[in-house]
């Protein structure tokens, strides 16, 4: 039997979470280093998956299949396509930076008299989330995916509510209440979505007699499974609703600004750059593959919701006074672009959407983590409390600027390529939607440059006059992310070579072809 590489990639952080939680209370530093080493080892395994994956080969590779709950036909079934490999690599890449950035985030909770070990718990839950997210990208059994989809909410709830941001303008009691509210809202929204999805999962099993994604897709393609139109649409809506909450898509987005605002910066990155990507990934893997006709039926409404997310999220980002909430609303706008690209039903749009998931994860991590370093120095999230930072901490200001420019998709940085592909792919089939979406780019330039101007330029405020620049650990977090933004901005080919074959297969699932150019291409010889 070949080595179960996909299982190992998820099992390593899961075992690491248990080991980290078991570290003695007095060994806080050892727990931190253990978590970091486990995350780096997981990154190595993810790199091996990336190397062993063959673009253009079988749709699902490195597959594993074992009986799990025989009476219900549930199997432990794993496999990755190009889209899943890209998301797996993104997750494994970001977790070491999340751990390094949050190195001291649990320290204020430590007391000599307490038996609770917040440091061990904090890093153990980060690793637990990593394990479940990775396995959700690998799962090709719908029931297994659902279990992971819901289970990752538990550690995220405690990371938001128990280890929230201490930079708060109110009293300690008010800050605790706000963190609790954000954590409960996050949990309730996602649980409601999950419960509706559970009903759809059960309905799918009743109709198809299987939870296996590949078996159901093959049965549909061969004509052995004839799903009634009304049934397919109802099942699609059940799945899509849960994914839209996770994504988050307007009007199901309201939990995200609260969660990101009250969480620590590393946990905020974990939410929007890692966990939320499960929603958009699942739209590609499950909605389009299992319910192709219903996906095309729902496309006009979904495109409208995506456009509202793009413009609404950007407009609210412009008006924010809180740095972290601004990044949260910017992310809502960016997720609108991703969903727009997915349901444009073009190869450019879906390739751009998948690439956008990766690039948004890197760019948001860079911006939010630098913002977290800034907030930890001043002790405030309010934009008005800053000014002239670039004069006292030029490296911090410079990295903040690059992260912001990546957020507005400046040419030469990674998000530009993906956003351009989404817009081109959308415009080729839905010109009006493509034009409206461009307003999001204009607004992104506004909220990003205004944020930089108000915090980093102008007179130096007394409260920031002695602000230290980035330290070695912080530079180790930010520098690789910025290097990746530049590298993928000028040379995205390594990623697109992996993604494009999977996108072509998804386009085949929904029986869509790219629109023909409206302007005829002249023959080169005739043109002479």
C-alpha positions as CSV (number, residue, x, y, z in Angstrom):
1,X,0.0,0.0,0.0
2,X,1.4,3.4,-1.0
3,X,2.1,6.0,1.8
4,X,-1.2,7.9,2.6
5,X,0.3,11.3,1.9
6,X,-3.0,13.2,2.1
7,X,-3.9,11.7,5.4
8,X,-0.4,12.5,6.8
9,X,-0.7,16.1,5.7
10,X,-3.8,16.5,7.9
11,X,-2.9,14.1,10.6
12,X,0.4,15.8,11.4
13,X,-1.2,19.1,12.6
14,X,-3.9,17.2,14.4
15,X,-1.4,15.2,16.4
16,X,0.6,18.3,16.8
17,X,-2.4,20.0,18.4
18,X,-2.8,17.2,20.9
19,X,0.9,17.3,21.7
20,X,0.9,21.1,22.1
21,X,-2.1,21.0,24.4
22,X,-0.4,18.4,26.6
23,X,2.8,20.4,27.1
24,X,3.2,21.2,30.9
25,X,1.9,24.5,32.1
26,X,5.4,25.9,32.9
27,X,6.7,25.1,29.4
28,X,4.9,27.8,27.4
29,X,7.9,28.5,25.1
30,X,8.3,24.8,24.4
31,X,4.6,24.7,23.3
32,X,5.2,27.6,20.9
33,X,8.2,26.0,19.3
34,X,6.5,22.7,19.1
35,X,3.5,24.3,17.3
36,X,5.8,26.1,14.9
37,X,7.9,23.0,14.1
38,X,4.7,21.0,13.4
39,X,3.4,23.7,11.1
40,X,6.7,23.8,9.2
41,X,6.7,20.0,8.9
42,X,3.2,20.2,7.5
43,X,4.4,22.7,5.0
44,X,7.0,20.2,3.9
45,X,4.4,17.5,3.4
46,X,2.2,20.0,1.4
47,X,5.2,20.8,-0.8
48,X,5.6,17.0,-1.4
49,X,1.9,16.9,-2.4
50,X,2.5,19.8,-4.8
51,X,5.5,18.1,-6.4
52,X,3.8,14.7,-6.8
53,X,0.7,16.2,-8.3
54,X,0.6,16.0,-12.1
55,X,-1.2,18.8,-13.8
56,X,-3.2,17.4,-16.7
57,X,-3.3,13.9,-15.2
58,X,-6.2,12.2,-13.5
59,X,-8.8,14.6,-12.1
60,X,-8.3,13.4,-8.5
61,X,-4.8,12.2,-7.5
62,X,-3.1,10.7,-4.5
63,X,-6.5,9.2,-3.7
64,X,-7.4,7.2,-0.6
65,X,-10.6,5.3,0.1
66,X,-11.6,3.3,3.2
67,X,-14.9,2.2,4.6
68,X,-16.0,4.3,7.5
69,X,-19.7,3.9,8.4
70,X,-20.7,1.0,6.2
71,X,-24.4,1.0,7.2
72,X,-24.8,4.6,5.7
73,X,-22.4,4.3,2.9
74,X,-20.0,6.8,4.4
75,X,-16.4,6.4,3.3
76,X,-13.1,8.1,4.3
77,X,-12.4,9.2,0.8
78,X,-9.7,11.7,-0.2
79,X,-8.3,13.1,-3.4
80,X,-7.0,16.4,-4.8
81,X,-7.3,18.2,-8.0
82,X,-5.4,21.4,-9.1
83,X,-7.8,23.7,-7.2
84,X,-7.5,21.6,-3.9
85,X,-3.7,21.4,-4.2
86,X,-3.5,25.2,-4.5
87,X,-5.7,25.7,-1.4
88,X,-3.8,23.1,0.5
89,X,-0.5,24.8,-0.2
90,X,-2.0,28.2,0.8
91,X,-3.2,26.8,4.1
92,X,0.1,25.1,5.0
93,X,2.1,28.2,3.9
94,X,0.1,30.7,6.1
95,X,-0.1,28.7,9.4
96,X,3.6,29.1,10.3
97,X,3.3,32.9,9.8
98,X,0.1,32.9,11.9
99,X,1.9,31.1,14.7
100,X,5.0,33.4,14.5
101,X,2.8,36.6,14.4
102,X,0.8,35.4,17.4
103,X,3.9,34.4,19.5
104,X,2.9,36.5,22.4
105,X,-0.9,36.9,21.9
106,X,-1.8,34.4,24.7
107,X,0.8,35.7,27.2
108,X,-1.5,38.4,28.8
109,X,-3.9,35.6,29.9
110,X,-1.2,33.7,31.8
111,X,-1.4,33.8,35.6
112,X,0.6,31.9,38.2
113,X,-2.4,30.7,40.0
114,X,-4.4,29.5,37.0
115,X,-4.3,25.8,36.0
116,X,-5.6,26.8,32.5
117,X,-2.8,26.9,29.9
118,X,-3.9,29.6,27.5
119,X,-0.6,29.5,25.5
120,X,-0.8,25.8,24.9
121,X,-4.6,26.1,24.1
122,X,-4.1,29.0,21.7
123,X,-1.5,27.2,19.5
124,X,-3.2,23.8,19.8
125,X,-6.4,25.2,18.4
126,X,-4.6,26.9,15.5
127,X,-3.1,23.5,14.5
128,X,-6.5,21.9,14.9
129,X,-8.1,24.4,12.5
130,X,-5.2,23.7,10.1
131,X,-5.8,20.0,10.2
132,X,-9.6,20.3,9.6
133,X,-9.2,22.9,6.8
134,X,-6.6,20.8,5.0
135,X,-8.7,17.6,5.3
136,X,-11.8,19.5,4.0
137,X,-9.8,20.4,0.8
138,X,-8.9,16.8,0.4
139,X,-12.3,15.2,1.1
140,X,-14.3,13.7,-1.8
141,X,-16.9,12.2,0.4
142,X,-19.7,14.7,1.0
143,X,-20.5,13.5,4.5
144,X,-16.9,13.6,5.6
145,X,-16.6,17.2,4.2
146,X,-19.7,18.2,6.1
147,X,-18.3,16.9,9.4
148,X,-15.1,18.9,8.9
149,X,-17.0,22.0,7.7
150,X,-18.8,22.1,11.0
151,X,-16.1,20.8,13.3
152,X,-13.7,23.7,12.5
153,X,-16.2,26.1,14.0
154,X,-15.4,24.9,17.5
155,X,-11.8,25.9,17.8
156,X,-12.5,29.1,15.9
157,X,-15.2,30.0,18.4
158,X,-12.7,29.8,21.3
159,X,-9.9,31.6,19.3
160,X,-12.2,34.5,18.7
161,X,-14.0,34.7,22.1
162,X,-11.2,33.5,24.4
163,X,-8.2,35.0,22.8
164,X,-9.6,38.2,21.4
165,X,-7.9,41.5,20.6
166,X,-6.9,43.4,23.8
167,X,-6.6,46.7,21.9
168,X,-10.1,48.1,22.8
169,X,-11.2,51.7,23.4
170,X,-13.7,50.7,26.1
171,X,-13.5,49.0,29.5
172,X,-12.2,45.5,30.0
173,X,-15.7,44.3,30.7
174,X,-17.0,45.9,27.5
175,X,-14.1,44.4,25.5
176,X,-14.9,40.9,26.8
177,X,-18.6,41.4,26.0
178,X,-17.7,42.5,22.4
179,X,-15.5,39.4,22.0
180,X,-18.2,37.1,23.3
181,X,-20.8,38.7,21.0
182,X,-18.5,38.3,17.9
183,X,-17.7,34.7,18.7
184,X,-21.4,33.8,19.3
185,X,-22.4,35.6,16.1
186,X,-19.7,33.8,14.1
187,X,-20.9,30.4,15.5
188,X,-24.6,31.0,15.1
189,X,-24.4,32.2,11.5
190,X,-22.2,29.3,10.5
191,X,-24.2,26.7,12.4
192,X,-27.4,27.8,10.7
193,X,-25.7,27.5,7.4
194,X,-24.4,24.1,8.4
195,X,-27.8,22.8,9.5
196,X,-29.3,23.7,6.2
197,X,-26.5,22.0,4.4
198,X,-27.0,18.9,6.6
199,X,-30.6,18.6,5.3
200,X,-29.3,18.9,1.7
201,X,-26.6,16.3,2.4
202,X,-29.3,13.9,3.6
203,X,-31.4,14.7,0.6
204,X,-28.5,14.1,-1.7
205,X,-28.0,10.6,-0.2
206,X,-31.7,9.8,-0.5
207,X,-31.6,10.8,-4.2
208,X,-28.2,9.4,-5.2
209,X,-27.7,6.6,-2.7
210,X,-24.1,7.6,-2.1
211,X,-22.0,10.3,-0.4
212,X,-19.1,9.9,-2.8
213,X,-18.5,12.9,-5.0
214,X,-16.9,10.9,-7.7
215,X,-19.6,8.3,-7.8
216,X,-22.4,10.8,-7.9
217,X,-20.7,12.8,-10.6
218,X,-19.9,9.7,-12.7
219,X,-23.6,8.6,-12.3
220,X,-24.8,11.9,-13.5
221,X,-22.4,12.0,-16.5
222,X,-23.4,8.5,-17.6
223,X,-27.2,9.2,-17.2
224,X,-27.6,6.6,-14.4
225,X,-28.7,9.3,-12.0
226,X,-31.6,11.4,-13.3
227,X,-32.3,14.1,-10.7
228,X,-35.5,16.0,-11.0
229,X,-35.1,19.7,-11.7
230,X,-36.9,20.9,-8.6
231,X,-34.9,18.5,-6.4
232,X,-31.6,19.5,-7.8
233,X,-32.4,23.2,-7.3
234,X,-33.4,22.6,-3.7
235,X,-30.3,20.6,-2.9
236,X,-28.1,23.3,-4.6
237,X,-29.7,26.0,-2.5
238,X,-29.0,24.0,0.7
239,X,-25.3,23.6,-0.2
240,X,-24.9,27.1,-1.6
241,X,-26.4,28.8,1.5
242,X,-23.9,27.2,3.8
243,X,-21.0,28.1,1.5
244,X,-22.3,31.7,1.1
245,X,-22.3,32.2,4.9
246,X,-18.8,30.8,5.1
247,X,-17.5,32.8,2.1
248,X,-19.1,35.4,3.2
249,X,-21.5,36.7,0.5
250,X,-23.9,39.7,1.0
251,X,-26.3,39.7,2.9
252,X,-24.9,36.8,5.0
253,X,-21.6,38.6,5.7
254,X,-22.4,40.6,8.9
255,X,-20.6,38.2,11.2
256,X,-17.2,38.8,9.5
257,X,-16.4,42.4,10.6
258,X,-17.3,41.6,14.2
259,X,-15.2,38.4,14.2
260,X,-12.1,40.0,12.5
261,X,-12.4,43.1,14.6
262,X,-12.5,41.4,17.9
263,X,-10.0,38.6,17.1
264,X,-6.3,39.0,17.3
265,X,-4.6,39.8,14.0
266,X,-3.3,36.3,13.4
267,X,-6.7,34.8,14.2
268,X,-8.3,37.3,11.8
269,X,-5.9,36.0,9.1
270,X,-6.9,32.5,10.0
271,X,-10.6,33.4,9.5
272,X,-10.5,35.3,6.2
273,X,-7.4,33.9,4.5
274,X,-7.9,30.2,5.5
275,X,-11.3,29.2,6.9
276,X,-13.4,31.4,4.7
277,X,-11.7,29.9,1.6
278,X,-13.5,26.6,2.3
279,X,-16.7,28.3,1.3
280,X,-15.6,29.5,-2.1
281,X,-13.6,26.3,-2.7
282,X,-16.7,24.2,-2.0
283,X,-18.7,26.2,-4.5
284,X,-16.4,25.0,-7.2
285,X,-16.1,21.4,-6.0
286,X,-19.6,20.6,-4.8
287,X,-22.1,23.2,-6.2
288,X,-20.9,23.1,-9.8
289,X,-19.9,19.5,-10.0
290,X,-23.0,18.0,-8.2
291,X,-25.6,20.4,-9.4
292,X,-24.5,21.8,-12.8
293,X,-28.0,22.7,-14.1
294,X,-29.1,24.3,-10.8
295,X,-25.8,26.3,-10.8
296,X,-26.6,27.8,-14.2
297,X,-30.2,28.4,-13.1
298,X,-29.0,30.4,-10.0
299,X,-26.2,32.2,-11.8
300,X,-28.0,35.5,-12.5
301,X,-29.0,36.0,-8.8
302,X,-25.6,35.0,-7.5
303,X,-23.9,37.4,-9.9
304,X,-26.1,40.2,-8.5
305,X,-25.3,39.3,-4.9
306,X,-21.6,39.1,-5.8
307,X,-21.7,42.6,-7.4
308,X,-23.4,44.0,-4.3
309,X,-20.7,42.4,-2.1
310,X,-18.0,44.0,-4.2
311,X,-19.4,47.6,-4.1
312,X,-21.1,47.4,-0.7
313,X,-18.0,46.0,1.0
314,X,-15.7,48.6,-0.6
315,X,-18.1,51.5,0.3
316,X,-18.2,50.4,3.9
317,X,-14.4,50.0,4.0
318,X,-14.1,53.6,2.9
319,X,-16.1,54.8,5.9
320,X,-14.4,52.7,8.6
321,X,-12.6,54.2,11.6
322,X,-11.3,50.9,12.8
323,X,-8.3,49.5,10.9
324,X,-9.2,45.8,11.3
325,X,-12.9,46.3,10.4
326,X,-11.7,48.2,7.3
327,X,-9.7,45.1,6.2
328,X,-12.7,42.9,7.0
329,X,-15.0,44.9,4.7
330,X,-12.3,45.0,2.0
331,X,-12.3,41.2,2.3
332,X,-16.0,41.0,1.7
333,X,-15.5,43.0,-1.5
334,X,-12.7,40.6,-2.5
335,X,-14.8,37.6,-1.9
336,X,-17.4,39.2,-4.1
337,X,-14.8,39.1,-6.9
338,X,-14.1,35.4,-6.2
339,X,-17.7,34.4,-6.4
340,X,-18.2,36.6,-9.5
341,X,-15.4,34.7,-11.2
342,X,-16.7,31.3,-10.2
343,X,-20.3,31.9,-11.6
344,X,-19.2,33.8,-14.7
345,X,-18.9,30.3,-16.1
346,X,-15.8,31.1,-18.1
347,X,-12.3,29.5,-17.9
348,X,-10.7,32.9,-17.3
349,X,-13.2,33.7,-14.6
350,X,-12.8,30.5,-12.7
351,X,-9.0,30.4,-13.1
352,X,-8.9,34.0,-11.8
353,X,-11.2,33.1,-8.9
354,X,-9.0,30.2,-7.8
355,X,-5.9,32.3,-8.2
356,X,-7.7,35.1,-6.3
357,X,-8.3,32.8,-3.4
358,X,-4.5,32.2,-3.1
359,X,-3.5,35.8,-3.7
360,X,-6.1,37.2,-1.4
361,X,-4.9,34.9,1.3
362,X,-1.3,36.1,1.0
363,X,-2.1,39.8,0.5
364,X,-4.6,39.9,3.4
365,X,-2.2,38.1,5.6
366,X,0.5,40.6,4.9
367,X,-1.7,43.6,5.5
368,X,-3.5,42.3,8.6
369,X,-0.4,41.0,10.3
370,X,1.4,44.3,9.8
371,X,-1.7,46.1,11.0
372,X,-1.6,43.8,14.1
373,X,2.0,44.8,14.8
374,X,1.0,48.4,14.5
375,X,-2.0,48.0,16.8
376,X,0.1,46.1,19.4
377,X,2.5,49.1,19.7
378,X,-0.1,51.8,20.0
379,X,-2.8,49.8,21.8
380,X,-5.6,51.1,19.6
381,X,-7.4,50.0,16.4
382,X,-8.7,53.5,15.6
383,X,-7.3,55.1,12.5
384,X,-7.5,58.6,14.1
385,X,-5.0,57.6,16.9
386,X,-2.2,57.3,14.3
387,X,-0.2,59.7,12.2
388,X,3.4,60.1,11.0
389,X,4.3,56.5,11.6
390,X,6.5,56.3,8.5
391,X,8.9,58.9,10.1
392,X,9.5,56.8,13.2
393,X,9.0,53.2,11.8
394,X,9.8,53.3,8.1
395,X,10.1,49.6,7.6
396,X,6.7,49.0,9.3
397,X,5.2,51.8,7.1
398,X,6.8,50.4,3.9
399,X,5.5,46.9,4.5
400,X,2.1,48.2,5.4
401,X,2.1,50.2,2.1
402,X,3.0,47.1,0.0
403,X,0.3,45.1,1.7
404,X,-2.2,47.9,1.0
405,X,-1.1,48.2,-2.6
406,X,-1.6,44.4,-3.0
407,X,-5.1,44.8,-1.6
408,X,-6.0,47.4,-4.3
409,X,-4.5,45.0,-6.9
410,X,-1.6,47.2,-8.1
411,X,-0.1,45.8,-11.3
412,X,3.1,43.9,-10.5
413,X,1.6,42.4,-7.3
414,X,-0.1,39.0,-7.2
415,X,-3.8,40.1,-6.8
416,X,-3.7,42.1,-10.0
417,X,-3.4,39.0,-12.2
418,X,-6.3,37.2,-10.5
419,X,-8.6,40.3,-10.5
420,X,-7.8,41.0,-14.1
421,X,-8.7,37.4,-15.1
422,X,-12.0,37.6,-13.1
423,X,-13.0,40.9,-14.8
424,X,-12.0,39.6,-18.3
425,X,-13.8,36.3,-17.8
426,X,-16.9,38.1,-16.5
427,X,-17.0,40.7,-19.2
428,X,-16.8,38.2,-22.0
429,X,-20.1,36.6,-20.9
430,X,-21.7,39.3,-18.8
431,X,-20.4,42.8,-20.0
432,X,-22.6,44.8,-17.6
433,X,-21.5,42.8,-14.6
434,X,-17.9,43.2,-15.6
435,X,-18.3,47.0,-15.9
436,X,-20.0,47.3,-12.5
437,X,-17.3,45.2,-10.8
438,X,-14.6,47.7,-11.9
439,X,-16.1,50.2,-9.5
440,X,-14.7,48.0,-6.7
441,X,-11.2,48.6,-8.0
442,X,-11.7,52.4,-7.8
443,X,-13.1,52.2,-4.2
444,X,-10.2,49.9,-3.2
445,X,-7.7,52.5,-4.2
446,X,-9.7,55.1,-2.2
447,X,-9.9,53.1,1.1
448,X,-6.3,51.8,0.9
449,X,-4.6,55.1,0.1
450,X,-6.7,57.1,2.6
451,X,-5.9,54.5,5.3
452,X,-2.1,54.8,4.6
453,X,-2.3,58.6,4.4
454,X,-4.1,58.9,7.8
455,X,-1.9,56.5,9.7
456,X,1.5,56.8,8.1
457,X,1.9,60.3,6.8
458,X,1.5,63.8,8.3
459,X,2.7,65.1,11.6
460,X,4.0,62.6,14.1
461,X,1.5,62.2,17.0
462,X,3.0,62.1,20.5
463,X,1.6,58.6,21.2
464,X,3.6,57.2,18.2
465,X,6.7,59.2,18.5
466,X,8.7,56.4,20.2
467,X,7.1,53.6,18.3
468,X,9.7,50.9,17.5
469,X,10.2,49.6,14.0
470,X,9.6,45.9,13.0
471,X,11.6,43.4,15.0
472,X,13.4,40.4,13.7
473,X,10.5,38.0,14.4
474,X,8.0,40.4,12.7
475,X,10.3,40.8,9.7
476,X,10.5,37.0,9.4
477,X,6.7,37.0,9.2
478,X,6.2,39.9,6.7
479,X,9.2,39.6,4.3
480,X,8.3,36.2,2.8
481,X,4.7,37.2,2.2
482,X,5.8,40.4,0.4
483,X,8.3,38.4,-1.6
484,X,5.5,36.0,-2.7
485,X,3.3,38.9,-3.6
486,X,5.9,40.2,-5.9
487,X,6.9,36.8,-7.3
488,X,3.4,35.7,-8.1
489,X,2.6,39.2,-9.5
490,X,5.2,38.9,-12.2
491,X,5.3,35.1,-12.7
492,X,1.9,33.4,-11.8
493,X,2.6,30.5,-14.3
494,X,3.5,27.9,-11.7
495,X,0.1,28.3,-10.1
496,X,-2.0,28.7,-13.3
497,X,-0.4,25.5,-14.7
498,X,-1.8,23.6,-11.8
499,X,-5.2,25.4,-11.7
500,X,-6.2,25.5,-15.3
501,X,-6.7,21.8,-16.0
502,X,-9.0,21.5,-13.0
503,X,-10.9,24.6,-14.2
504,X,-11.4,23.0,-17.6
505,X,-12.9,19.9,-16.0
506,X,-15.2,22.1,-13.9
507,X,-16.3,23.9,-17.1
508,X,-17.0,20.5,-18.6
509,X,-19.1,19.6,-15.5
510,X,-21.5,22.5,-16.2
511,X,-21.3,22.0,-19.9
512,X,-20.1,25.5,-20.6
513,X,-17.7,26.9,-23.2
514,X,-16.0,30.3,-23.3
515,X,-17.9,32.8,-25.4
516,X,-16.5,33.4,-28.9
517,X,-14.8,36.8,-29.5
518,X,-17.2,39.3,-31.0
519,X,-14.4,40.8,-33.1
520,X,-13.1,38.2,-35.7
521,X,-9.4,37.3,-35.5
522,X,-7.8,37.9,-38.9
523,X,-5.6,35.2,-40.4
524,X,-1.9,36.3,-40.1
525,X,-1.2,35.6,-43.8
526,X,-4.4,37.3,-45.0
527,X,-3.5,40.4,-42.9
528,X,-0.2,40.7,-44.9
